[in-house]
Amino acid sequence: MTAEIIDGKAIAAELRKQVAADVAALKDAHGVTPGLAVVLVGEDPASQVYVRSKVKQTEEAGMRSIHHHVSADITQSDLEALIERLNADDTVDGILLQLPLPNDLDADSAIEKISPDKDVDGLTEASAGRLSLGKPGLRPCTPSGCVTLAKSALGDDLSGKHCVVVGRSILVGKPAALLFLEQNCTVTIAHSRTRDLPAVCREADILIPAVGRPKMIQGDWVKPGAAVIDVGINRIPAPEKGEGKTRLVGDADYDACADIAGYITPVPGGVGPMTIACLLENTVKAAKLRRKIG
């Protein structure tokens, strides 16, 4: 068996197209242009690339992009004051604090300053509480993208599917488990202390590796026909490309798993593109919720 590739780029492009249509409709019917504010602290090269991509896609969707690039030596109080100003700015519907922050800054404290109604990354304690209680709110982007990708492979009704999430982080593992539970899946959260992890993974109709360990999930860990939604993005040496060269791989051994699985996401080009698309979708949702637009 050779798995069908789940094309995250194409699915994300369709979602961005829908977001752009929603933005146009909001402008026409209500005179509202959703605004996304991104705060970048310091000069981390990877973060700069991510932010440029977010700004570009925000503008392409017809939304306002507000970009605050501040020095790495900003104080905690000044960073949190900036977030509070964005909370108070009625033209800003979503606030994204680009992580990681420089080591001397407290990311958790800064994130908690973001209004839950503008928390388009779904990272505040209030957003996590709303998710865990099943109350309306803004859901984390990467886990939301995983659900969309699973539905693209297996159909909109995931009821009764067994979803195994490998990893229990607050950024992906735990919220992904709750989102698949909302879809009426039977959910198992596995982790480093799980006994006989390969056997647990082999029970999954939907397998979500999210541990940050390159090629950890082997082919014989996968149930024949399962959907593998690989969250991992790991950079490893690639001597075949030349001295000092690297390449990106997921948490699943792609070639080995693709021989067994029914569906699989590539890395790159799988979950990654969905994260920004879901961020844009959340910004439109936030704009509607704040103004009580149905």
C-alpha positions as CSV (number, residue, x, y, z in Angstrom):
1,M,0.0,0.0,0.0
2,T,1.2,3.5,-0.8
3,A,-0.4,6.2,1.2
4,E,-2.3,9.1,-0.4
5,I,-0.6,12.3,0.3
6,I,-2.6,14.9,2.2
7,D,-1.7,18.1,0.4
8,G,-1.6,20.7,3.2
9,K,-0.6,23.5,0.8
10,A,-3.6,23.0,-1.5
11,I,-6.1,22.6,1.5
12,A,-4.6,25.7,3.1
13,A,-5.0,27.7,-0.1
14,E,-8.7,26.7,-0.3
15,L,-9.2,27.8,3.3
16,R,-7.4,31.2,2.6
17,K,-9.7,31.7,-0.4
18,Q,-12.7,31.1,1.8
19,V,-11.3,33.6,4.4
20,A,-10.8,36.2,1.7
21,A,-14.4,35.7,0.6
22,D,-15.6,36.1,4.3
23,V,-13.5,39.3,4.6
24,A,-15.0,40.8,1.5
25,A,-18.5,39.9,2.7
26,L,-17.7,41.6,6.1
27,K,-16.6,44.7,4.4
28,D,-19.6,44.9,2.1
29,A,-22.3,44.1,4.7
30,H,-20.8,45.8,7.8
31,G,-17.9,48.0,6.7
32,V,-15.6,45.9,8.9
33,T,-12.0,45.1,7.8
34,P,-10.5,42.5,10.3
35,G,-7.1,43.5,11.6
36,L,-4.3,41.1,12.8
37,A,-1.5,42.5,14.9
38,V,1.8,40.5,15.1
39,V,4.4,41.3,17.7
40,L,7.9,40.2,16.9
41,V,10.6,40.6,19.6
42,G,14.3,40.6,18.5
43,E,16.0,39.3,15.4
44,D,15.4,35.5,15.4
45,P,15.8,34.6,11.7
46,A,13.2,31.8,11.7
47,S,10.7,34.1,13.5
48,Q,11.3,36.8,10.9
49,V,10.5,34.4,8.1
50,Y,7.3,33.2,9.8
51,V,6.2,36.8,10.5
52,R,6.8,37.9,6.9
53,S,4.7,35.0,5.6
54,K,1.9,35.9,8.1
55,V,1.9,39.5,7.1
56,K,1.9,38.7,3.4
57,Q,-1.0,36.2,3.7
58,T,-3.0,38.5,6.0
59,E,-2.8,41.3,3.4
60,E,-3.6,38.9,0.5
61,A,-6.8,37.9,2.3
62,G,-7.9,41.6,2.4
63,M,-7.2,42.1,6.1
64,R,-5.3,44.8,7.8
65,S,-1.8,43.7,9.0
66,I,-0.4,45.6,12.0
67,H,3.3,44.6,12.5
68,H,5.2,45.6,15.7
69,H,8.9,44.6,15.5
70,V,10.5,45.6,18.8
71,S,14.0,45.3,20.1
72,A,15.2,42.2,22.0
73,D,16.1,44.4,24.9
74,I,12.5,45.5,25.5
75,T,11.5,45.1,29.1
76,Q,8.7,42.8,30.2
77,S,6.6,45.7,31.4
78,D,7.0,47.5,28.0
79,L,6.1,44.4,26.1
80,E,3.0,43.8,28.2
81,A,2.0,47.5,27.8
82,L,2.2,47.1,24.0
83,I,-0.1,44.1,24.2
84,E,-2.5,46.1,26.4
85,R,-2.6,48.9,23.8
86,L,-3.5,46.4,21.2
87,N,-6.2,45.0,23.4
88,A,-7.7,48.5,23.6
89,D,-7.4,49.2,19.9
90,D,-10.7,48.6,18.3
91,T,-9.2,48.2,14.8
92,V,-7.2,45.1,16.0
93,D,-9.2,41.9,16.1
94,G,-6.4,39.4,16.6
95,I,-3.1,39.6,18.5
96,L,-0.2,37.2,17.8
97,L,2.9,37.2,19.9
98,Q,5.6,35.5,17.9
99,L,7.4,32.8,19.9
100,P,10.0,32.1,21.1
101,L,10.8,35.3,23.0
102,P,14.4,36.2,24.1
103,N,15.3,34.2,27.2
104,D,15.0,37.1,29.7
105,L,11.3,37.6,28.8
106,D,8.4,35.6,30.3
107,A,6.3,34.4,27.4
108,D,3.6,33.0,29.7
109,S,3.1,36.3,31.4
110,A,3.0,38.2,28.2
111,I,0.5,35.8,26.5
112,E,-1.8,36.1,29.5
113,K,-2.1,39.8,28.8
114,I,-3.7,39.1,25.5
115,S,-7.5,39.5,25.6
116,P,-9.2,36.1,25.1
117,D,-11.4,37.7,22.5
118,K,-8.3,38.6,20.5
119,D,-6.3,35.5,21.3
120,V,-6.2,34.1,17.7
121,D,-3.5,31.6,18.6
122,G,-5.7,30.1,21.3
123,L,-2.9,30.1,23.9
124,T,-4.3,32.0,26.9
125,E,-5.6,30.2,30.0
126,A,-9.1,31.5,29.2
127,S,-9.0,30.1,25.7
128,A,-7.8,26.8,27.0
129,G,-10.6,26.8,29.5
130,R,-13.2,27.5,26.9
131,L,-11.9,24.6,24.8
132,S,-11.8,22.2,27.7
133,L,-15.4,23.1,28.7
134,G,-16.7,23.0,25.1
135,K,-17.6,26.7,25.2
136,P,-17.3,29.0,22.1
137,G,-14.0,30.6,21.6
138,L,-10.8,30.8,19.5
139,R,-9.1,27.4,19.1
140,P,-5.3,26.8,18.7
141,C,-4.3,27.0,15.0
142,T,-2.1,24.0,14.5
143,P,-4.5,21.5,16.2
144,S,-7.4,23.0,14.3
145,G,-5.4,22.4,11.1
146,C,-4.9,18.8,12.1
147,V,-8.6,18.3,12.3
148,T,-9.2,19.9,8.9
149,L,-6.5,17.7,7.3
150,A,-8.0,14.5,8.9
151,K,-11.4,15.4,7.5
152,S,-9.9,16.0,4.1
153,A,-8.7,12.4,4.1
154,L,-11.5,10.5,6.0
155,G,-14.5,12.7,5.4
156,D,-16.3,15.3,7.5
157,D,-17.7,12.8,10.0
158,L,-14.9,11.5,12.2
159,S,-17.3,9.9,14.7
160,G,-16.1,6.7,16.3
161,K,-12.5,7.0,14.8
162,H,-9.7,6.3,17.3
163,C,-7.3,9.2,17.4
164,V,-4.0,8.7,19.0
165,V,-2.0,11.9,19.8
166,V,1.6,11.3,20.6
167,G,2.7,14.2,22.7
168,R,1.0,16.1,25.6
169,S,2.2,19.7,25.0
170,I,-0.1,22.6,25.8
171,L,0.6,23.9,22.3
172,V,-0.5,20.9,20.3
173,G,-1.0,17.6,22.1
174,K,-3.6,18.5,24.7
175,P,-5.7,20.9,22.5
176,A,-5.5,18.4,19.6
177,A,-6.9,15.7,21.8
178,L,-9.8,18.0,22.9
179,L,-10.6,19.1,19.3
180,F,-10.8,15.5,18.1
181,L,-12.9,14.6,21.1
182,E,-15.3,17.4,19.9
183,Q,-15.5,15.5,16.6
184,N,-16.7,12.4,18.5
185,C,-13.5,10.5,18.2
186,T,-12.2,8.1,20.8
187,V,-9.0,9.8,21.9
188,T,-5.8,8.5,23.4
189,I,-3.0,10.8,24.5
190,A,0.3,8.9,24.4
191,H,3.7,10.2,25.6
192,S,7.2,9.2,26.7
193,R,5.9,7.2,29.6
194,T,3.4,5.3,27.7
195,R,3.9,1.5,27.9
196,D,4.4,-0.2,24.5
197,L,4.0,3.0,22.5
198,P,4.2,1.2,19.2
199,A,1.2,-1.0,20.1
200,V,-0.9,2.0,21.2
201,C,0.0,3.8,17.9
202,R,-1.1,0.7,15.9
203,E,-4.6,1.2,17.3
204,A,-5.1,4.6,15.7
205,D,-7.3,5.4,12.8
206,I,-5.9,8.9,13.0
207,L,-2.3,9.2,14.3
208,I,-1.0,12.6,15.3
209,P,2.8,12.6,16.1
210,A,3.6,15.8,17.9
211,V,6.8,15.2,20.0
212,G,9.6,17.0,18.2
213,R,11.7,13.9,17.6
214,P,12.7,13.2,14.0
215,K,11.4,10.0,12.4
216,M,10.3,8.6,15.8
217,I,7.2,6.9,14.4
218,Q,8.2,3.9,12.4
219,G,6.3,2.1,9.7
220,D,5.4,-0.9,11.9
221,W,3.8,1.5,14.4
222,V,1.1,2.4,11.9
223,K,-2.3,0.7,11.4
224,P,-2.8,-0.3,7.8
225,G,-5.0,2.4,6.1
226,A,-4.6,4.9,9.0
227,A,-4.3,8.7,8.5
228,V,-1.0,10.1,9.8
229,I,-1.1,13.8,10.4
230,D,2.5,14.7,11.2
231,V,3.0,17.8,13.3
232,G,6.7,17.5,13.7
233,I,9.2,19.9,11.9
234,N,12.7,18.8,12.6
235,R,15.9,19.9,10.8
236,I,18.5,17.2,10.4
237,P,21.9,16.9,8.6
238,A,21.7,16.2,4.9
239,P,25.2,15.3,3.8
240,E,23.8,14.0,0.5
241,K,23.0,17.7,-0.4
242,G,26.5,18.9,0.5
243,E,28.6,19.7,3.4
244,G,26.7,21.5,6.2
245,K,23.4,21.1,4.5
246,T,20.2,20.2,6.3
247,R,16.6,19.1,5.5
248,L,13.3,19.1,7.2
249,V,11.7,15.9,8.4
250,G,8.6,15.1,10.5
251,D,8.2,13.0,13.7
252,A,7.1,10.1,11.5
253,D,9.5,8.2,9.2
254,Y,7.7,9.3,6.1
255,D,8.9,6.6,3.6
256,A,8.3,3.7,6.0
257,C,4.9,5.0,7.2
258,A,3.7,5.8,3.7
259,D,4.0,2.1,2.8
260,I,1.5,1.2,5.5
261,A,-0.8,4.2,6.1
262,G,-3.8,5.1,3.9
263,Y,-3.1,8.8,4.1
264,I,-0.1,10.9,5.3
265,T,1.0,14.5,5.4
266,P,4.4,15.4,4.0
267,V,6.9,17.6,5.9
268,P,7.2,20.3,4.8
269,G,3.9,21.0,3.0
270,G,1.5,19.3,5.4
271,V,0.4,20.7,8.8
272,G,2.6,23.9,8.5
273,P,0.6,25.7,5.8
274,M,-2.6,25.0,7.7
275,T,-1.4,26.9,10.8
276,I,-1.3,30.3,9.1
277,A,-4.6,29.6,7.2
278,C,-6.3,28.8,10.6
279,L,-4.8,31.9,12.1
280,L,-6.4,34.0,9.4
281,E,-9.7,32.1,9.9
282,N,-9.5,32.8,13.6
283,T,-9.0,36.5,13.0
284,V,-12.2,36.7,10.9
285,K,-14.0,34.7,13.6
286,A,-12.7,37.1,16.3
287,A,-13.9,40.1,14.3
288,K,-17.4,38.7,14.0
289,L,-17.6,37.6,17.7
290,R,-16.4,40.9,19.0
291,R,-19.1,42.7,17.0
292,K,-21.8,40.0,17.5
293,I,-22.0,39.4,13.8
294,G,-23.6,36.0,13.0
